Amino acid sequence: MRIALTYNLRLSDSEDEAEFDTQETVNTLAAAIERLGHRLERFEVSGPASRTVARLEAYSPDLIFNIAEGRRGRFREAFYPALFEELGFAYTGSDAYALAVTLDKQLTKLVLSKHGIRTPGWQFVEKLNELKVEDLRFPVIIKPNFEGSSKGITQESVAETVEQAREKVTQALSRYPAGVLVEEFINGKDITVPYLAAVQNDHDGVLSPVEYDIDPAAVAGRKYAIYDYELKTKRESAVKVSAPANLPVKVAEEMRNMSMKILQVLDCRDLGRIDFRLSDAGVPYFLELNALPSLEPGAGIYAAAALEGMHLDGVVNAIIQSAARRYKIKDGKRQGKPTRKSGPLRVGFTYNVKRVKPVAEGASVEDSEAEYDSPTTLQAIREAIASWGHEVVDLEATAELPSVLASTPLDIVFNIAEGFKGRNRESQVPAMLELLDIPYTGSDPATLSIALDKALAKKIVRQAGIHTPNFQLMHTGKERLNKDFTSFPLMVKPVAEGSSKGVVSKSVCHNEAELREVVKEIVTKYQQPALIEEYIGGREFTVGLLGERRPRVLPPMEIVFLDKTEKTPIYSFEHKLDWTDRIRYDAPAKLEPALLEKLRAAARNSFMALGCRDVARIDFRMDDKGRIYFIECNPLPGLTPGWSDLVLIAQGAGMDYRGLIGEIMAPAIRRYKEREARRAADESALMKLALEKAALEKAAMAEDKAASVSTGGSSGSGSSSSGDAPARVSMEMKSH
């Protein structure tokens, strides 16, 4: 199977990350999953949820092995399972409901008390005035209600008097304002009962109780025998797990029976751990259920499983197999009619290959294939797609592409093809794909056509309330200059080219004669109108965006011009070929928060106004008054590793090349799965209609037959010839 391992990585010893997993634990689980013969991808989920979603969509796992705790809030453990369910992914462990309930200790106790489970007396307190000490037996222990890993539990957590209880509750609430549990302290020892649903034993997967064997030297001088935060996180070497626990057979049996009932009531799936406090009199009291227990090396679940003859790999396999049975996954595939396809996809890769190397030397400029991609870039993209486990099918955008597409089975297409010619060239391949109903990456044909036409794009963006320089189109160079231009310099460029084609040092014109000369050159060379626009003499930025309706805006990159002798610098074609000593890329850009937010808003609004999808890079200039001007949008940006602007932007945001390709690909995979779900629904509806039609026809035939029999039986010997007709028809139908 293709398995995704989702986790929060512990990067510090702070209490905030106490529930997270160490690199050692992650490596141990990853190695075990791979030894079991599965393909594995690691997903550290502490970043934006949108990034996790995009990466999961790109990888498309058969099963998610989930140990992620979530970052914050009372429902943090439930967040990722809820997300997986919304996305339609199979995952290990309990569902969002069970995880939300079990993280709330007092709610868990309320539920279980209704089913006769023995617990210490308790009170849930959100404000000090809610504490009713007269209802409790002292001593009591004060603990956070919504925390695990013994967070907030120390020797100081036990109160023996009313005054101490009030003081300690006040202190605990200041640290854990969501609420604390004030619970009767049971003198005795801590016992834990692990659970593996896949284990076939007399207790439905409930394993033997285990206890914590603590080095006496580590607890010398301690008043209370509790497995507290310090022992669990800072002095773990002093604690060993002893399996089975040193218990009378009757007590151990009672604990396992109680655990079976608890697991059933709370609907715990695949794995779990139930914590008890065993009193000095040998009476077990339920404390809490951890439906997302630790799987770190040496955890109690491994010690208990060893008594069943299972090693670490066996435990991991038991968790995977339990989830696979629930989701009816066989040979890596979910049985029945799933709403989504998981596993590898057949990804078409459409492109134009660069065979003519761009050159910019003085008056000699060769840029005919500047927008195309080199074999090196194509190979990097191909390898990045394949690294997510998908099959890549090369589809060069030549004149034969239509027939090749029509005859090649594909799930999706990763499109970077620039097209053949004309101002609609970038939309040609996507239009073919839409005709064939093949999902693809990137914007649709309308957006690609509009964005390539810089003048049309500026009109739409300006209507959305975003500043653009004043502009004008010239078809010959003889047209009258627009009165909106109040002064020079002015900028001249081809209206429908990318990769800075036609943008050279002389594109900035300082008088009308220069301008008309440059316009004539552009019209002649590129066979299209020239765009004239105001020159905005300020800082230049480019912003990358990823996603669909609510795009993720990556930190902007600034193009810093280093040659101070240039009075009117531009990001030219020459710069893009050789930028080492003439410009510098600051990724991310150094911007004040207010300006950064203005730039992000302008990028997001431009993206949405133009109808972009999946990926785009948008260029801006900022004048000396902090006003931001839209220059152009590239919804089909370059993806050359270590060189293209979008790749540098992604690197500045902490995203590697593989991750960038995965995020671009993810929405197309989502659209593919939505299409498959619609097709399945349509097939189901057609099947239902066919069955209903067949049932109606059968009923009609039965009715006709009944009417025929009735008429024939009542005709008698004196009936007319017309009265015999139904009987004759009935006999003819039988003969056929």
VMD Tcl script that draws the C-alpha trace (Angstrom):
set ca {
  {0.00 0.00 0.00}
  {0.90 3.65 -0.35}
  {0.95 4.94 3.22}
  {1.27 8.51 4.47}
  {2.72 8.93 7.97}
  {1.25 12.09 9.51}
  {2.87 13.49 12.65}
  {3.91 16.57 14.62}
  {7.68 16.66 15.10}
  {9.00 17.64 18.52}
  {11.62 20.34 17.98}
  {12.09 21.50 21.58}
  {11.68 20.37 25.18}
  {8.93 22.91 25.83}
  {5.67 21.72 27.34}
  {3.82 22.97 24.24}
  {5.45 20.17 22.24}
  {5.38 17.47 24.91}
  {2.77 15.43 23.04}
  {4.64 15.62 19.73}
  {6.85 12.80 18.47}
  {10.62 12.78 18.38}
  {12.60 12.18 15.21}
  {13.57 8.80 16.67}
  {9.92 7.75 16.96}
  {9.13 8.93 13.43}
  {12.15 7.11 12.03}
  {11.25 3.94 13.92}
  {7.68 3.87 12.63}
  {8.72 4.81 9.08}
  {11.30 2.02 8.97}
  {8.77 -0.52 10.27}
  {6.15 0.48 7.68}
  {8.72 0.18 4.88}
  {9.94 -3.19 6.19}
  {6.36 -4.39 5.96}
  {6.56 -3.77 2.21}
  {4.64 -0.52 1.95}
  {5.58 2.65 0.07}
  {5.86 5.48 2.61}
  {5.73 9.27 2.49}
  {6.30 11.36 5.63}
  {4.01 14.31 6.35}
  {4.99 16.68 9.15}
  {1.71 18.54 9.65}
  {2.67 21.45 11.91}
  {2.50 23.97 9.04}
  {-0.61 25.32 7.30}
  {-3.36 22.74 6.88}
  {-3.70 23.79 3.24}
  {-0.17 22.58 2.59}
  {-0.88 19.22 4.23}
  {-4.02 18.86 2.11}
  {-2.15 19.72 -1.08}
  {0.64 17.23 -0.35}
  {-1.83 14.47 0.54}
  {-3.78 15.10 -2.65}
  {-0.54 14.94 -4.65}
  {0.53 11.68 -3.02}
  {-2.96 10.14 -2.93}
  {-2.27 7.48 -0.28}
  {-4.21 4.26 0.16}
  {-4.01 4.73 3.94}
  {-2.84 7.41 6.37}
  {-0.95 6.17 9.44}
  {-1.86 8.99 11.79}
  {0.00 9.96 14.97}
  {-0.54 13.74 14.62}
  {-1.61 15.41 17.86}
  {-2.71 18.73 16.37}
  {-1.35 22.10 17.35}
  {-3.85 23.84 19.61}
  {-7.36 23.88 21.06}
  {-9.67 21.45 22.81}
  {-10.33 19.51 19.60}
  {-6.75 19.42 18.30}
  {-6.48 15.60 18.23}
  {-9.71 15.44 16.24}
  {-8.63 17.99 13.63}
  {-6.65 15.77 11.28}
  {-8.99 12.75 11.35}
  {-11.87 15.13 10.58}
  {-9.83 16.56 7.71}
  {-9.01 13.08 6.39}
  {-12.68 12.13 6.44}
  {-13.64 15.30 4.59}
  {-11.02 14.50 1.94}
  {-12.13 10.86 1.75}
  {-8.85 9.30 2.90}
  {-8.66 6.10 4.95}
  {-6.66 6.49 8.17}
  {-5.59 4.57 11.26}
  {-6.97 5.21 14.72}
  {-10.17 6.56 16.16}
  {-12.40 9.06 14.42}
  {-12.72 12.75 15.24}
  {-15.65 12.22 17.61}
  {-13.84 9.65 19.78}
  {-10.67 11.76 19.88}
  {-12.59 14.89 20.86}
  {-14.45 13.10 23.64}
  {-11.43 11.29 25.08}
  {-9.26 14.44 25.16}
  {-11.95 15.96 27.41}
  {-11.31 14.04 30.65}
  {-14.45 15.11 32.48}
  {-16.72 14.40 29.49}
  {-15.16 10.93 29.23}
  {-15.86 10.30 32.92}
  {-19.45 11.54 32.57}
  {-20.09 9.15 29.68}
  {-18.48 6.16 31.38}
  {-20.09 6.77 34.77}
  {-23.45 6.22 33.06}
  {-22.20 2.73 32.16}
  {-21.08 1.80 35.65}
  {-17.33 2.40 35.20}
  {-15.62 3.19 38.51}
  {-13.79 6.54 38.58}
  {-12.47 8.77 41.38}
  {-14.80 11.59 42.40}
  {-14.13 14.77 40.42}
  {-15.16 18.30 39.56}
  {-14.56 20.21 36.35}
  {-13.64 23.83 37.08}
  {-13.38 26.71 34.62}
  {-13.56 29.47 37.24}
  {-12.44 29.35 40.87}
  {-15.93 30.17 42.20}
  {-17.17 26.91 40.64}
  {-15.03 24.83 43.02}
  {-17.18 23.03 45.63}
  {-14.65 21.55 48.01}
  {-17.30 20.18 50.33}
  {-18.22 17.60 47.66}
  {-14.67 16.16 47.53}
  {-12.60 13.86 49.68}
  {-9.07 15.04 50.30}
  {-6.36 14.77 49.15}
  {-7.19 15.83 45.59}
  {-5.07 16.16 42.46}
  {-5.48 19.13 40.11}
  {-4.76 18.46 36.43}
  {-5.51 20.13 33.07}
  {-8.70 18.75 31.60}
  {-7.63 18.93 27.95}
  {-3.98 17.82 28.03}
  {-2.06 14.58 27.67}
  {1.48 13.34 28.37}
  {1.01 14.25 32.04}
  {1.24 17.95 31.16}
  {0.61 20.09 34.20}
  {0.96 17.18 36.62}
  {3.73 17.51 39.23}
  {4.26 16.74 42.92}
  {2.71 20.16 43.54}
  {-0.52 19.11 41.86}
  {-1.78 17.31 44.99}
  {-3.70 19.37 47.56}
  {-4.45 18.12 51.08}
  {-6.48 21.07 52.38}
  {-9.17 23.40 51.09}
  {-6.76 26.34 51.08}
  {-4.21 24.40 49.07}
  {-6.89 23.30 46.62}
  {-8.04 26.88 45.99}
  {-4.47 28.08 45.53}
  {-3.50 25.26 43.19}
  {-6.69 25.58 41.13}
  {-5.99 29.30 40.69}
  {-2.46 28.56 39.53}
  {-3.59 25.78 37.18}
  {-6.31 27.92 35.58}
  {-3.79 30.67 34.85}
  {-1.84 28.15 32.74}
  {-4.77 26.11 31.42}
  {-7.75 28.48 31.11}
  {-9.81 25.91 29.18}
  {-10.50 24.19 32.50}
  {-9.00 21.87 35.11}
  {-10.09 18.64 36.72}
  {-10.09 18.44 40.51}
  {-10.01 14.72 41.21}
  {-9.82 12.65 44.37}
  {-6.27 11.36 44.74}
  {-6.12 7.57 45.02}
  {-3.18 6.29 47.00}
  {-1.71 3.42 45.03}
  {0.04 2.97 41.69}
  {-0.49 3.69 38.00}
  {-1.46 0.81 35.68}
  {-2.06 1.08 31.95}
  {-3.91 -1.33 29.65}
  {-2.96 -1.18 25.94}
  {-5.31 -2.09 23.12}
  {-4.74 -3.44 19.59}
  {-7.97 -4.23 17.79}
  {-6.30 -6.63 15.36}
  {-5.06 -8.94 18.12}
  {-7.32 -11.98 18.37}
  {-7.53 -12.93 22.03}
  {-10.21 -13.59 24.64}
  {-10.48 -9.87 25.40}
  {-11.21 -8.46 21.92}
  {-7.74 -6.97 21.49}
  {-7.30 -5.69 25.04}
  {-3.76 -6.61 26.06}
  {-2.32 -7.49 29.45}
  {-2.00 -4.60 31.94}
  {1.47 -3.11 32.33}
  {2.96 -0.94 35.04}
  {5.77 1.57 35.32}
  {8.86 0.36 37.16}
  {10.50 3.55 38.45}
  {14.07 3.71 39.71}
  {13.79 4.33 43.50}
  {16.68 6.81 43.32}
  {14.69 8.96 40.89}
  {11.75 9.32 43.26}
  {13.62 9.52 46.54}
  {12.06 12.19 48.72}
  {8.85 12.35 46.70}
  {5.69 12.37 48.76}
  {3.29 11.11 46.10}
  {3.71 8.06 43.87}
  {2.54 9.47 40.53}
  {3.89 9.16 37.01}
  {4.20 12.91 36.52}
  {5.40 15.21 33.74}
  {9.01 15.24 34.91}
  {9.28 11.45 34.89}
  {7.53 11.18 31.54}
  {9.54 13.80 29.64}
  {12.77 14.66 31.46}
  {13.73 11.54 33.39}
  {12.31 8.88 31.12}
  {15.47 6.78 31.48}
  {14.49 6.18 35.11}
  {11.21 4.55 34.06}
  {10.85 1.05 32.63}
  {7.69 -0.67 31.50}
  {6.99 -3.93 33.28}
  {4.76 -6.45 31.49}
  {2.68 -8.06 32.71}
  {1.91 -5.83 35.69}
  {2.46 -7.36 39.09}
  {-1.22 -7.89 39.85}
  {-3.46 -10.61 41.27}
  {-5.06 -12.56 38.43}
  {-8.53 -11.44 39.51}
  {-7.58 -7.73 39.45}
  {-5.89 -8.04 36.05}
  {-8.99 -9.76 34.67}
  {-11.24 -7.03 36.09}
  {-9.13 -4.34 34.46}
  {-9.25 -6.03 31.08}
  {-13.02 -6.48 31.29}
  {-13.47 -2.85 32.30}
  {-11.26 -1.85 29.36}
  {-13.36 -3.85 26.91}
  {-16.46 -2.00 28.02}
  {-14.73 1.41 27.96}
  {-13.45 0.86 24.43}
  {-16.88 -0.23 23.26}
  {-18.68 2.73 24.83}
  {-16.20 5.30 23.49}
  {-15.85 3.59 20.09}
  {-12.06 3.45 20.16}
  {-10.59 2.01 16.95}
  {-7.39 0.20 16.01}
  {-5.32 1.11 19.07}
  {-5.55 2.82 22.42}
  {-4.33 2.98 25.99}
  {-6.45 3.05 29.14}
  {-4.94 4.46 32.33}
  {-6.03 3.22 35.75}
  {-5.12 4.04 39.31}
  {-4.95 0.90 41.44}
  {-5.65 1.70 45.09}
  {-3.65 0.21 47.96}
  {-6.70 -1.99 48.60}
  {-6.44 -3.43 45.07}
  {-9.42 -1.56 43.59}
  {-8.93 -0.18 40.01}
  {-10.22 3.30 39.14}
  {-10.46 4.54 35.58}
  {-8.48 7.75 34.95}
  {-8.49 8.35 31.20}
  {-8.46 6.82 27.73}
  {-5.78 7.85 25.26}
  {-7.13 7.06 21.79}
  {-3.91 8.36 20.24}
  {-1.30 6.65 22.44}
  {2.45 7.01 22.19}
  {4.21 4.65 19.81}
  {7.70 5.71 20.83}
  {10.24 2.89 21.27}
  {9.76 1.31 24.70}
  {6.10 2.30 25.01}
  {3.81 0.04 27.02}
  {1.92 -1.14 23.95}
  {5.05 -2.92 22.68}
  {5.72 -4.61 26.03}
  {2.13 -5.86 26.25}
  {2.14 -6.99 22.62}
  {5.34 -8.97 23.24}
  {3.31 -11.18 25.60}
  {1.16 -12.00 22.55}
  {4.28 -12.90 20.56}
  {4.42 -9.62 18.60}
  {7.49 -7.46 18.00}
  {7.49 -3.77 16.98}
  {6.80 -4.48 13.30}
  {3.92 -6.73 14.35}
  {2.35 -3.89 16.35}
  {2.62 -1.50 13.42}
  {1.23 -4.14 11.07}
  {-1.67 -4.83 13.45}
  {-2.63 -1.13 13.38}
  {-2.45 -1.05 9.58}
  {-4.41 -4.28 9.14}
  {-7.11 -3.18 11.56}
  {-7.67 0.04 9.61}
  {-7.48 -1.83 6.30}
  {-10.28 -4.16 7.44}
  {-12.47 -1.23 8.52}
  {-12.07 0.47 5.16}
  {-12.25 -2.83 3.23}
  {-8.82 -2.28 1.70}
  {-7.55 -5.36 -0.09}
  {-4.30 -5.41 -2.06}
  {-4.05 -1.67 -1.57}
  {-7.51 -0.96 -3.00}
  {-10.75 -0.08 -1.24}
  {-13.52 -2.48 -2.14}
  {-16.95 -1.47 -3.40}
  {-17.41 1.87 -5.13}
  {-15.09 4.41 -3.48}
  {-15.76 8.10 -3.96}
  {-12.11 8.68 -4.78}
  {-9.29 6.83 -6.42}
  {-6.20 6.37 -4.31}
  {-2.78 5.21 -5.29}
  {-0.68 6.15 -8.30}
  {-2.17 8.06 -11.21}
  {-1.27 8.13 -14.87}
  {-0.11 11.72 -15.33}
  {0.32 13.17 -18.80}
  {3.08 15.78 -19.03}
  {2.48 18.37 -21.78}
  {5.33 20.71 -22.69}
  {7.27 22.48 -25.42}
  {10.95 21.62 -25.49}
  {13.52 24.36 -26.04}
  {15.82 23.52 -28.94}
  {17.07 27.04 -29.72}
  {19.12 28.61 -26.95}
  {18.07 32.21 -26.13}
  {20.75 34.85 -26.79}
  {20.87 38.54 -25.87}
  {23.99 40.21 -27.23}
  {23.65 43.85 -28.22}
  {21.36 44.20 -31.20}
  {21.26 40.44 -31.73}
  {18.42 38.93 -29.68}
  {17.30 35.34 -30.20}
  {14.19 34.67 -28.13}
  {11.96 32.60 -30.41}
  {11.84 29.69 -27.92}
  {12.54 31.63 -24.74}
  {9.22 30.53 -23.21}
  {9.88 26.85 -23.89}
  {11.60 24.58 -21.36}
  {15.01 22.96 -21.56}
  {15.42 19.17 -21.38}
  {17.00 19.65 -17.94}
  {13.92 21.46 -16.61}
  {11.58 18.90 -18.14}
  {13.50 16.08 -16.50}
  {13.35 17.81 -13.12}
  {9.56 18.18 -13.38}
  {9.19 14.61 -14.63}
  {11.19 13.28 -11.66}
  {9.26 15.43 -9.18}
  {5.91 14.08 -10.43}
  {7.22 10.52 -10.33}
  {8.55 11.02 -6.81}
  {4.94 11.25 -5.62}
  {4.47 7.73 -6.95}
  {2.71 8.54 -10.23}
  {3.40 7.28 -13.73}
  {4.50 10.05 -16.10}
  {3.55 10.03 -19.79}
  {5.48 12.52 -21.97}
  {3.31 14.53 -24.37}
  {5.22 17.12 -26.37}
  {2.88 19.83 -27.65}
  {3.33 19.26 -31.39}
  {0.74 19.15 -34.17}
  {0.21 15.46 -33.38}
  {-0.86 16.14 -29.80}
  {-4.65 16.07 -30.44}
  {-4.56 12.54 -31.83}
  {-2.10 11.39 -29.14}
  {-4.31 12.74 -26.36}
  {-7.40 11.09 -27.83}
  {-5.71 7.68 -27.88}
  {-3.75 7.80 -24.60}
  {-5.45 6.79 -21.31}
  {-4.68 9.50 -18.72}
  {-5.98 10.42 -15.28}
  {-4.69 14.00 -15.23}
  {-2.26 16.21 -17.15}
  {0.51 18.36 -15.72}
  {0.57 21.17 -18.25}
  {3.40 23.61 -18.93}
  {2.91 23.77 -22.72}
  {3.16 27.27 -24.18}
  {1.25 26.39 -27.35}
  {2.05 27.06 -30.99}
  {1.27 30.64 -32.02}
  {-1.11 33.54 -31.54}
  {-2.30 35.36 -28.46}
  {-4.39 32.34 -27.46}
  {-1.51 29.89 -27.75}
  {-1.23 29.13 -24.01}
  {-4.89 28.10 -23.98}
  {-4.60 25.62 -26.85}
  {-3.56 22.55 -24.86}
  {-6.00 23.18 -21.95}
  {-8.82 23.64 -24.49}
  {-8.03 20.23 -26.00}
  {-7.97 18.69 -22.54}
  {-11.36 20.18 -21.69}
  {-12.77 18.84 -24.96}
  {-11.60 15.37 -23.91}
  {-12.70 15.87 -20.28}
  {-9.19 15.32 -18.89}
  {-8.41 17.28 -15.68}
  {-5.19 19.28 -15.85}
  {-3.04 21.59 -13.76}
  {-3.24 25.35 -14.01}
  {-5.73 27.92 -15.20}
  {-8.42 27.34 -17.79}
  {-8.23 28.54 -21.44}
  {-10.08 31.81 -20.77}
  {-7.69 32.91 -18.03}
  {-4.61 31.88 -19.99}
  {-5.76 33.89 -23.02}
  {-6.65 36.95 -20.98}
  {-3.45 36.93 -18.93}
  {-1.22 36.61 -22.00}
  {-2.86 39.71 -23.45}
  {-1.33 42.25 -21.06}
  {-3.68 45.07 -22.07}
  {-6.80 42.98 -21.55}
  {-5.47 41.71 -18.20}
  {-4.84 45.30 -17.05}
  {-8.41 46.29 -17.94}
  {-9.85 43.48 -15.83}
  {-7.51 44.05 -12.89}
  {-8.17 47.80 -12.97}
  {-11.92 47.14 -12.81}
  {-11.24 45.11 -9.65}
  {-9.83 48.23 -7.99}
  {-6.13 47.47 -8.37}
  {-3.74 50.14 -9.63}
  {-2.17 49.65 -13.07}
  {0.05 52.04 -15.00}
  {-1.78 54.00 -17.71}
  {-1.41 52.13 -20.98}
  {-2.14 52.19 -24.71}
  {-1.88 49.78 -27.66}
  {-0.18 50.72 -30.94}
  {-0.53 48.58 -34.05}
  {1.83 50.49 -36.37}
  {3.65 53.11 -34.36}
  {1.88 55.92 -36.22}
  {-1.09 56.23 -33.82}
  {-1.54 59.36 -31.75}
  {-0.05 59.09 -28.27}
  {-2.62 58.85 -25.51}
  {-3.20 62.05 -23.54}
  {-3.14 60.02 -20.28}
  {0.64 59.96 -20.61}
  {1.76 63.21 -19.01}
  {5.50 62.73 -19.27}
  {8.32 60.38 -20.28}
  {9.85 57.85 -19.73}
  {7.37 55.31 -21.10}
  {7.72 51.57 -21.36}
  {7.18 49.61 -24.60}
  {6.81 45.82 -24.85}
  {4.96 43.18 -26.91}
  {1.38 42.85 -25.73}
  {1.24 39.03 -25.76}
  {4.64 37.56 -24.89}
  {6.15 36.02 -21.77}
  {9.60 35.40 -20.33}
  {10.40 39.13 -20.82}
  {10.53 38.64 -24.58}
  {10.93 42.04 -26.22}
  {11.79 43.71 -22.91}
  {15.32 45.07 -23.31}
  {17.21 48.15 -22.17}
  {15.84 50.35 -24.97}
  {12.27 49.38 -24.03}
  {12.31 52.37 -21.68}
  {11.83 55.33 -24.04}
  {12.67 58.90 -23.07}
  {11.04 60.71 -25.99}
  {8.41 60.14 -28.65}
  {10.86 59.44 -31.45}
  {12.48 56.60 -29.49}
  {9.07 55.24 -28.60}
  {7.79 55.09 -32.16}
  {10.97 53.41 -33.34}
  {10.72 50.72 -30.67}
  {7.02 50.19 -31.43}
  {7.81 49.57 -35.11}
  {10.51 47.04 -34.20}
  {8.17 45.14 -31.87}
  {5.26 45.07 -34.34}
  {7.57 43.83 -37.08}
  {9.40 41.20 -35.06}
  {6.55 39.77 -32.97}
  {3.65 40.36 -35.40}
  {1.45 41.81 -32.68}
  {0.59 45.19 -31.20}
  {2.98 46.96 -28.84}
  {1.92 47.88 -25.33}
  {2.91 51.33 -24.10}
  {2.63 52.03 -20.39}
  {3.81 54.49 -17.78}
  {7.18 53.68 -16.32}
  {6.80 53.20 -12.56}
  {10.15 54.08 -11.07}
  {10.20 52.12 -7.84}
  {10.81 48.75 -6.24}
  {9.87 45.64 -8.22}
  {8.24 42.58 -6.69}
  {6.90 39.26 -7.90}
  {4.43 37.18 -5.91}
  {3.71 33.46 -6.21}
  {0.27 32.03 -5.46}
  {-0.88 28.42 -5.11}
  {-4.39 27.04 -4.84}
  {-7.87 27.57 -6.23}
  {-10.65 29.78 -4.87}
  {-8.71 30.95 -1.81}
  {-5.10 30.88 -3.02}
  {-2.13 30.63 -0.73}
  {0.02 33.74 -1.19}
  {3.71 32.95 -0.87}
  {6.07 35.56 0.62}
  {6.88 38.12 -2.10}
  {10.29 38.27 -3.77}
  {11.97 41.57 -4.61}
  {14.12 42.05 -7.70}
  {16.85 44.38 -6.45}
  {18.76 46.30 -9.16}
  {22.45 46.54 -8.28}
  {23.71 48.83 -11.05}
  {23.13 52.28 -9.58}
  {24.09 53.96 -12.87}
  {20.80 52.72 -14.36}
  {18.33 55.57 -13.87}
  {15.36 53.60 -15.17}
  {16.06 49.93 -14.38}
  {13.75 47.18 -15.65}
  {13.67 43.42 -15.20}
  {14.72 42.69 -18.77}
  {15.33 39.72 -21.03}
  {19.07 40.25 -20.57}
  {18.68 40.08 -16.79}
  {16.87 36.77 -16.99}
  {19.70 35.25 -19.01}
  {22.53 36.61 -16.87}
  {21.59 38.14 -13.53}
  {24.51 37.24 -11.28}
  {26.09 40.68 -10.93}
  {23.33 43.03 -12.10}
  {20.38 42.08 -9.93}
  {19.73 40.31 -6.65}
  {16.71 38.30 -5.57}
  {15.52 38.89 -2.02}
  {13.22 35.99 -1.18}
  {11.37 36.79 0.93}
  {11.36 40.53 0.33}
  {12.18 42.90 3.17}
  {8.93 44.80 3.68}
  {7.16 46.55 6.52}
  {4.08 44.60 7.69}
  {1.62 47.16 6.30}
  {3.23 47.22 2.84}
  {3.54 43.44 2.87}
  {-0.18 43.08 3.52}
  {-1.02 45.55 0.75}
  {1.11 43.57 -1.69}
  {-0.42 40.26 -0.60}
  {-3.94 41.67 -0.98}
  {-3.16 43.06 -4.46}
  {-1.77 39.67 -5.52}
  {-4.72 37.72 -4.16}
  {-7.28 40.09 -5.69}
  {-5.52 40.04 -9.07}
  {-5.42 36.23 -9.02}
  {-9.14 36.05 -8.32}
  {-10.11 38.82 -10.77}
  {-8.36 37.03 -13.61}
  {-9.84 33.66 -12.64}
  {-6.47 32.02 -12.02}
  {-6.25 28.49 -10.67}
  {-3.61 26.27 -9.04}
  {-0.57 28.47 -9.68}
  {0.40 31.94 -10.86}
  {3.16 34.50 -10.50}
  {2.16 38.18 -10.51}
  {4.54 41.11 -11.02}
  {4.17 44.48 -9.31}
  {5.97 47.81 -9.04}
  {5.73 50.03 -5.98}
  {6.27 53.79 -6.34}
  {7.90 56.04 -3.77}
  {4.51 56.70 -2.16}
  {3.93 53.01 -1.44}
  {1.30 52.61 -4.17}
  {1.31 49.14 -5.72}
  {0.86 48.77 -9.49}
  {-0.08 45.55 -11.25}
  {2.31 44.93 -14.16}
  {1.34 41.48 -15.41}
  {0.22 37.99 -14.39}
  {1.85 34.76 -15.50}
  {-0.51 31.82 -14.84}
  {1.97 29.48 -16.56}
  {5.20 30.43 -14.75}
  {8.63 28.92 -15.34}
  {9.66 25.97 -13.18}
  {13.40 25.70 -13.75}
  {15.01 24.47 -10.50}
  {17.12 27.09 -8.73}
  {16.48 29.70 -11.43}
  {12.84 30.49 -12.21}
  {11.24 33.19 -10.11}
  {8.48 30.98 -8.74}
  {11.00 28.33 -7.67}
  {13.08 30.97 -5.85}
  {9.93 32.31 -4.19}
  {9.02 28.80 -3.02}
  {12.53 28.25 -1.66}
  {12.23 31.49 0.28}
  {9.00 30.15 1.77}
  {10.76 26.94 2.89}
  {9.29 24.77 0.13}
  {11.49 22.38 -1.81}
  {11.10 21.75 -5.54}
  {9.32 18.45 -5.10}
  {6.83 20.06 -2.71}
  {6.16 22.89 -5.17}
  {5.36 20.47 -8.00}
  {3.16 18.47 -5.61}
  {1.16 21.55 -4.60}
  {0.61 22.57 -8.22}
  {-0.54 19.05 -9.04}
  {-2.81 18.56 -6.01}
  {-5.87 20.61 -7.11}
  {-5.94 18.81 -10.47}
  {-5.94 15.47 -8.66}
  {-8.80 16.72 -6.52}
  {-10.75 17.75 -9.62}
  {-10.06 14.33 -11.15}
  {-11.49 12.58 -8.11}
  {-14.52 14.86 -8.08}
  {-15.09 13.98 -11.74}
  {-14.83 10.28 -10.96}
  {-17.32 10.68 -8.11}
  {-19.76 12.44 -10.45}
  {-19.35 9.70 -13.04}
  {-19.99 7.05 -10.41}
  {-23.09 8.92 -9.25}
  {-24.33 9.27 -12.84}
  {-23.79 5.55 -13.47}
  {-25.66 4.74 -10.28}
  {-28.53 7.01 -11.29}
  {-28.70 5.43 -14.77}
  {-28.67 1.95 -13.26}
  {-31.49 2.94 -10.92}
  {-33.52 4.33 -13.83}
  {-32.92 1.16 -15.84}
  {-34.07 -1.00 -12.95}
  {-37.16 1.16 -12.43}
  {-37.97 0.99 -16.14}
  {-37.56 -2.77 -16.15}
  {-39.80 -3.06 -13.10}
  {-42.47 -0.89 -14.73}
  {-42.34 -2.93 -17.94}
  {-42.60 -6.13 -15.96}
  {-45.56 -4.79 -14.01}
  {-47.25 -3.65 -17.23}
  {-46.80 -7.06 -18.80}
  {-48.21 -8.73 -15.71}
  {-51.17 -6.39 -15.78}
  {-51.77 -7.08 -19.47}
  {-51.57 -10.79 -18.83}
  {-54.01 -10.58 -15.94}
  {-56.44 -8.56 -18.07}
  {-56.11 -11.07 -20.90}
  {-56.85 -14.03 -18.67}
  {-59.80 -12.23 -17.11}
  {-61.33 -11.35 -20.50}
  {-60.79 -14.82 -21.96}
  {-62.39 -16.55 -18.99}
  {-65.63 -14.55 -19.18}
  {-66.24 -14.60 -22.95}
  {-68.28 -17.86 -23.07}
  {-69.24 -19.80 -26.23}
  {-71.48 -17.03 -27.45}
  {-68.85 -14.31 -27.45}
  {-68.20 -12.30 -30.59}
  {-65.04 -12.54 -32.65}
  {-63.89 -9.17 -31.31}
  {-64.22 -10.52 -27.80}
  {-61.78 -13.33 -28.62}
  {-58.99 -10.90 -29.62}
  {-57.34 -10.51 -26.18}
  {-57.16 -14.26 -25.77}
  {-55.59 -14.66 -29.20}
  {-53.04 -11.91 -28.40}
  {-52.24 -13.62 -25.13}
  {-51.65 -16.96 -26.92}
  {-49.45 -15.24 -29.54}
  {-47.32 -13.62 -26.79}
  {-46.87 -17.04 -25.17}
  {-45.85 -18.60 -28.45}
  {-43.15 -15.96 -28.91}
}
mol new
graphics top color blue
foreach p $ca { graphics top sphere $p radius 0.5 }
foreach p [lrange $ca 0 end-1] q [lrange $ca 1 end] { graphics top cylinder $p $q radius 0.2 }
display resetview
